[in-house]
Amino acid sequence: MKRLILLVVSVVVALAAAIWFLKPTHSSADAPHPGQLVLFQWEDYMNPPFLHEYERKYKEPPKITIFADEDEAFAKMRAGFTPDVMGPCYYEFPRWQEAGLLEPIDTKKLKNWDKISPTLRNLPGIDAGHGKVWFVPHYWGNTSITFRTDLAPEYVQHPSWNILFDPKYKGRVSVLEGVDDTVPFVAHMIGIDAYHMTPAQWEHVQAKLRELVPQTRTITSDDSALVQGLASGEIVAAMTWRIVYSSLKRENKPVAFMNPPGGMFTYVCGLTMHKNPSSVEKATALIDSMIGDEGAIYTIEEIGDEPANEGALVREPDEIFIRQGLDRDMETMLKSGIFQKRLKNKEEVVSAWTEIRAGL
């Protein structure tokens, strides 16, 4: 039976990849014209402040294709889609590199490279030798629990991720859909390092995930839906990225972002260059534009993440950091978190989490 389920899941994933590859894309034009770069990126990180410097130099914007999930993005590229610049997160880019999809990026040609946090410039595994890197850090943030302090006041002084399993809030909590967030998060709750699990530990994590699913109202990575659910009180607590908390604070909602004992998870997302870019020079210029000062200010003020470009934040007022629940000392914050890394046997983990969410 298990083999049959895995076969069905594999077929569904393959069909989803085919549909994704064929469906129309979000773009600034219907199709790129000769010489126009293609940017394959998360929503929000293709907005004008990231592109202005590039547009001033080349007198045109890139064509933009948005992905909502890195597994879909990977499948689409494996199926033949060839963008020029892509925006995976740190835990994902090694899979793209090993699949032969990436070209090293020459940091000597990035005028904004030295503005990036030293901690992020020295992330393990990004160095490609000779002053080149596989992955240019772009922004970072935290994954934790955003909760309504008026609806769950007992967790204000005693923050605990166990709120997700609190029987009082059954049907009023939410977790993220992606395995790179939810699996390490739940594993950490029960004292297991998801990045170095034994088979027996993985069984324990799966059992905890099966316990979690009936507790949830939603399992989604849709920031807008999470903001709306928490704002209305339909959701009391949700596993979110910091940007959800930041959005709710801007609306003056009574929310907190937990920093429980053991620290929060920290994700780092960045920029990579495709193995076969239409122009290495233009792709490098686009990456440099995206990590520039204008995009960095937009990231912290409007999106709610933290830019890798720390140099741009020197003149930012204190109230911006206070609103986000951040310290001006970004290096200390980065070093205090748990960096999200690549999951071993990710395909197996994805299949298992898919089955668990479906109640199998």
NUTI-522941 format. One line per 8 residues: number of its first residue (from 1); their letters; for each residue y, x, z of C-alpha. Coordinates in Angstrom, 3 decimals, always signed. Layout:
<nodes>
NUM	a	Y/X/Z; ... $
</nodes>
This chain:
<nodes>
1	mkrlillv	+0.000/+0.000/+0.000; +2.414/+2.802/+0.898; +1.829/+4.439/-2.471; +2.549/+1.119/-4.161; +5.806/+0.703/-2.217; +6.921/+4.231/-3.071; +6.069/+3.608/-6.725; +8.149/+0.424/-6.715 $
9	vsvvvala	+11.044/+2.238/-5.042; +10.829/+5.043/-7.623; +10.935/+2.561/-10.482; +13.920/+0.755/-8.955; +15.795/+4.045/-8.522; +15.043/+5.044/-12.112; +16.225/+1.687/-13.434; +19.378/+1.898/-11.306 $
17	aaiwflkp	+20.143/+5.328/-12.714; +19.717/+4.056/-16.268; +21.958/+1.061/-15.628; +24.569/+3.260/-13.963; +24.595/+5.642/-16.924; +25.055/+2.820/-19.418; +27.615/+0.702/-17.597; +31.349/+1.047/-18.343 $
25	thssadap	+33.235/+3.604/-16.254; +36.533/+3.408/-14.425; +38.948/+5.602/-16.324; +42.521/+6.262/-17.345; +41.435/+5.664/-20.939; +38.446/+4.114/-22.664; +37.090/+7.490/-23.778; +38.306/+11.079/-23.482 $
33	hpgqlvlf	+39.910/+12.467/-26.599; +39.070/+16.023/-27.712; +40.332/+18.470/-25.130; +40.811/+15.879/-22.369; +39.008/+16.802/-19.150; +36.721/+14.392/-17.320; +37.019/+14.174/-13.522; +33.997/+12.672/-11.735 $
41	qwedymnp	+35.187/+11.803/-8.248; +35.196/+9.514/-5.211; +37.692/+6.663/-5.188; +41.072/+7.595/-3.626; +40.670/+11.258/-4.561; +41.615/+10.665/-8.169; +45.056/+9.254/-7.292; +48.248/+10.667/-8.873 $
49	pflheyer	+49.271/+13.132/-6.106; +46.149/+15.179/-6.816; +46.821/+15.294/-10.560; +50.584/+15.815/-10.913; +50.477/+19.608/-11.059; +47.776/+19.535/-13.721; +49.605/+16.873/-15.727; +52.840/+18.858/-15.676 $
57	kykeppki	+51.019/+21.831/-17.143; +48.904/+20.071/-19.766; +51.058/+16.970/-20.446; +48.181/+14.549/-19.936; +45.943/+13.266/-17.132; +42.182/+13.798/-17.048; +39.886/+10.891/-17.824; +38.590/+9.610/-14.495 $
65	tifadede	+35.107/+8.335/-13.723; +34.514/+7.129/-10.166; +31.226/+7.367/-8.292; +30.460/+5.496/-5.087; +27.246/+7.334/-4.221; +26.210/+10.951/-4.802; +22.620/+10.027/-5.584; +23.882/+7.856/-8.439 $
73	afakmrag	+26.245/+10.623/-9.553; +23.401/+13.143/-9.594; +21.138/+10.787/-11.542; +23.871/+10.101/-14.072; +24.460/+13.809/-14.726; +20.734/+14.482/-14.953; +20.617/+11.698/-17.556; +23.146/+13.539/-19.724 $
81	ftpdvmgp	+26.638/+12.671/-18.506; +28.782/+15.837/-18.677; +32.043/+15.740/-16.709; +34.174/+18.849/-16.202; +35.093/+18.680/-12.508; +33.113/+16.827/-9.845; +33.735/+16.015/-6.174; +30.513/+16.194/-4.133 $
89	cyyefprw	+30.365/+16.859/-0.406; +29.068/+20.039/+1.177; +25.662/+18.587/+2.043; +25.119/+17.540/-1.590; +26.350/+20.348/-3.829; +23.283/+22.637/-3.323; +21.102/+20.026/-5.057; +23.488/+20.023/-8.019 $
97	qeagllep	+23.516/+23.825/-8.063; +19.725/+24.103/-7.987; +19.509/+21.583/-10.840; +21.582/+23.949/-12.980; +24.602/+21.645/-13.158; +27.263/+23.980/-11.756; +29.416/+26.888/-12.948; +30.944/+29.285/-10.366 $
105	idtkklkn	+34.710/+28.938/-9.815; +36.932/+32.034/-9.822; +39.026/+31.858/-6.636; +41.390/+34.562/-7.947; +42.678/+31.970/-10.411; +43.398/+29.410/-7.679; +46.877/+29.968/-6.271; +46.113/+27.493/-3.471 $
113	wdkisptl	+42.846/+29.128/-2.379; +44.358/+31.150/+0.490; +45.943/+27.988/+1.955; +42.477/+26.576/+2.663; +41.171/+26.739/+6.234; +39.375/+30.056/+6.912; +36.491/+28.120/+8.447; +36.065/+26.121/+5.242 $
121	rnlpgida	+36.539/+29.093/+2.909; +33.605/+30.745/+4.663; +31.141/+27.861/+4.714; +27.586/+29.197/+4.373; +26.163/+28.918/+0.872; +29.337/+28.434/-1.165; +29.817/+32.087/-2.131; +28.738/+32.914/-5.692 $
129	ghgkvwfv	+29.680/+36.608/-5.591; +32.490/+38.606/-7.209; +35.245/+36.399/-5.795; +33.658/+33.213/-7.095; +32.377/+30.136/-5.282; +30.144/+27.208/-6.161; +32.198/+24.780/-4.092; +35.929/+24.613/-3.340 $
137	phywgnts	+36.615/+22.697/-0.075; +39.058/+19.839/-0.710; +39.143/+17.682/+2.445; +37.187/+16.965/+5.593; +36.785/+14.241/+8.159; +34.600/+12.919/+10.923; +31.851/+10.345/+11.213; +31.626/+8.449/+14.499 $
145	itfrtdla	+31.928/+4.921/+15.897; +35.101/+2.892/+15.416; +35.115/+0.025/+17.918; +37.330/-2.778/+19.134; +38.567/-1.778/+22.564; +39.432/-5.380/+23.473; +35.977/-6.678/+22.554; +33.937/-3.846/+24.071 $
153	peyvqhps	+36.208/-2.548/+26.870; +33.313/-1.016/+28.826; +33.030/+1.711/+26.161; +36.670/+2.842/+26.422; +36.098/+5.144/+29.393; +32.444/+5.769/+28.621; +32.143/+6.305/+24.850; +28.562/+6.218/+23.644 $
161	wnilfdpk	+26.987/+5.723/+20.249; +24.410/+3.576/+22.061; +26.823/+0.694/+21.523; +24.943/+0.236/+18.242; +21.847/-0.712/+20.237; +23.585/-2.733/+22.956; +21.919/-6.190/+22.985; +25.291/-7.816/+23.768 $
169	ykgrvsvl	+26.532/-6.835/+20.323; +23.464/-7.602/+18.263; +24.581/-8.860/+14.862; +28.095/-7.474/+15.390; +27.603/-3.796/+14.569; +27.476/-1.929/+11.295; +26.126/+1.401/+10.052; +26.706/+3.389/+6.900 $
177	egvddtvp	+24.383/+3.007/+3.957; +23.976/+6.676/+2.997; +21.171/+8.749/+4.480; +23.443/+11.799/+4.809; +25.429/+9.903/+7.432; +23.082/+7.496/+9.188; +19.901/+9.573/+9.472; +21.469/+12.663/+11.145 $
185	fvahmigi	+23.584/+10.358/+13.312; +20.630/+8.385/+14.658; +18.508/+11.535/+15.005; +21.246/+13.165/+17.077; +21.316/+10.128/+19.370; +17.700/+10.776/+20.373; +18.060/+14.553/+20.638; +16.638/+15.527/+17.250 $
193	dayhmtpa	+18.231/+17.901/+14.738; +17.835/+16.030/+11.449; +18.256/+19.240/+9.473; +15.209/+20.879/+11.051; +12.869/+17.964/+11.819; +9.146/+18.312/+12.255; +6.986/+15.536/+10.750; +6.459/+14.106/+14.241 $
201	qwehvqak	+10.207/+14.078/+14.909; +10.832/+12.357/+11.583; +8.440/+9.610/+12.681; +10.497/+9.143/+15.866; +13.718/+8.932/+13.837; +12.196/+6.320/+11.520; +11.132/+4.255/+14.527; +14.708/+4.344/+15.852 $
209	lrelvpqt	+16.063/+3.338/+12.436; +13.676/+0.359/+12.405; +15.015/-0.600/+15.817; +18.584/-0.288/+14.534; +18.405/-2.426/+11.384; +17.922/-5.800/+13.189; +20.948/-4.977/+15.349; +23.290/-4.773/+12.375 $
217	rtitsdds	+25.461/-7.336/+10.701; +26.033/-5.095/+7.690; +24.805/-1.784/+6.335; +27.564/-0.618/+4.050; +29.731/+2.332/+3.078; +32.501/+0.062/+1.782; +35.593/+1.125/+3.746; +37.487/-2.057/+2.866 $
225	alvqglas	+34.675/-4.276/+4.160; +34.456/-2.263/+7.384; +38.216/-2.442/+7.940; +38.196/-6.196/+7.360; +35.174/-6.783/+9.594; +36.630/-4.789/+12.490; +40.107/-6.275/+12.031; +38.765/-9.833/+12.237 $
233	geivaamt	+36.439/-9.115/+15.161; +33.400/-10.097/+13.117; +32.276/-6.529/+13.734; +32.730/-5.051/+17.227; +31.566/-1.517/+16.463; +30.762/+0.333/+13.269; +29.632/+3.754/+12.210; +32.558/+4.825/+10.030 $
241	wrivyssl	+34.512/+7.722/+8.695; +37.835/+8.455/+10.400; +39.721/+6.870/+7.494; +38.584/+3.394/+8.654; +39.993/+4.066/+12.118; +43.237/+5.356/+10.560; +43.625/+2.207/+8.450; +43.179/-0.035/+11.483 $
249	krenkpva	+45.640/+1.998/+13.556; +48.236/+1.534/+10.827; +47.685/-2.221/+11.262; +48.122/-1.832/+15.058; +44.618/-3.118/+15.747; +43.104/-2.338/+19.205; +40.537/+0.252/+18.111; +39.257/+3.637/+19.231 $
257	fmnppggm	+37.284/+6.352/+17.457; +34.592/+7.705/+19.744; +34.328/+11.378/+20.617; +31.208/+11.262/+22.785; +29.532/+14.190/+24.538; +28.051/+16.507/+21.915; +30.904/+15.978/+19.470; +31.319/+14.098/+16.214 $
265	ftyvcglt	+29.807/+14.794/+12.839; +32.106/+16.556/+10.364; +31.803/+16.123/+6.624; +33.450/+18.417/+4.093; +33.916/+17.313/+0.509; +35.062/+19.548/-2.287; +35.237/+20.304/-5.967; +32.726/+21.824/-8.342 $
273	mhknpssv	+32.800/+22.773/-12.016; +30.146/+21.592/-14.454; +27.939/+24.218/-16.071; +29.289/+23.235/-19.489; +32.983/+22.374/-19.036; +35.022/+21.592/-22.112; +37.498/+24.244/-20.898; +37.016/+26.624/-17.958 $
281	ekatalid	+40.766/+27.285/-17.873; +41.716/+23.611/-17.680; +38.934/+22.777/-15.223; +40.151/+25.593/-12.933; +43.735/+24.304/-13.227; +42.612/+20.787/-12.307; +40.795/+22.065/-9.203; +43.897/+24.045/-8.194 $
289	smigdega	+46.066/+20.945/-8.655; +43.764/+18.846/-6.495; +43.840/+21.257/-3.537; +47.618/+21.703/-3.804; +50.297/+20.736/-1.297; +51.138/+17.322/-2.766; +47.554/+16.136/-2.568; +47.131/+17.606/+0.914 $
297	iytieeig	+50.098/+15.652/+2.297; +48.855/+12.477/+0.603; +45.387/+13.006/+2.107; +46.528/+13.054/+5.720; +49.382/+10.541/+5.435; +47.855/+7.898/+3.168; +44.065/+8.320/+3.087; +43.406/+9.412/+6.660 $
305	depanega	+41.174/+12.408/+5.998; +42.200/+15.987/+6.707; +42.999/+18.316/+3.789; +41.282/+21.668/+3.463; +44.727/+23.021/+2.555; +46.065/+23.646/+6.070; +49.122/+25.483/+4.819; +50.633/+22.224/+3.546 $
313	lvrepdei	+50.609/+20.653/+7.026; +53.055/+22.983/+8.772; +55.990/+20.606/+8.331; +54.048/+17.405/+9.051; +55.473/+15.521/+12.079; +53.418/+15.232/+15.250; +53.208/+11.443/+14.947; +50.988/+11.778/+11.870 $
321	firqgldr	+48.415/+13.728/+13.879; +48.705/+11.394/+16.872; +48.122/+8.330/+14.679; +44.955/+9.873/+13.271; +43.713/+10.981/+16.683; +43.915/+14.605/+15.543; +44.944/+17.885/+17.088; +47.357/+20.107/+15.160 $
329	dmetmlks	+44.867/+22.922/+15.769; +42.576/+22.048/+12.880; +40.440/+25.164/+13.273; +39.427/+24.204/+16.816; +38.560/+20.684/+15.646; +36.472/+22.015/+12.781; +34.541/+24.358/+15.041; +33.875/+21.643/+17.645 $
337	gifqkrlk	+32.151/+19.239/+15.254; +28.614/+19.106/+13.878; +28.796/+19.970/+10.183; +26.816/+17.648/+7.947; +24.400/+19.716/+5.924; +21.690/+19.211/+3.362; +18.711/+17.165/+4.474; +15.323/+18.679/+3.730 $
345	nkeevvsa	+13.017/+16.489/+1.643; +15.972/+14.242/+0.884; +14.084/+12.157/-1.689; +11.490/+11.284/+0.950; +14.239/+10.405/+3.442; +16.022/+8.217/+0.878; +12.794/+6.350/+0.082; +12.011/+5.803/+3.761 $
353	wteiragl	+15.524/+4.553/+4.602; +15.423/+2.232/+1.578; +12.142/+0.733/+2.824; +13.416/+0.399/+6.398; +16.597/-1.376/+5.306; +14.457/-3.757/+3.265; +12.305/-4.497/+6.321; +9.179/-2.839/+4.917 $
</nodes>
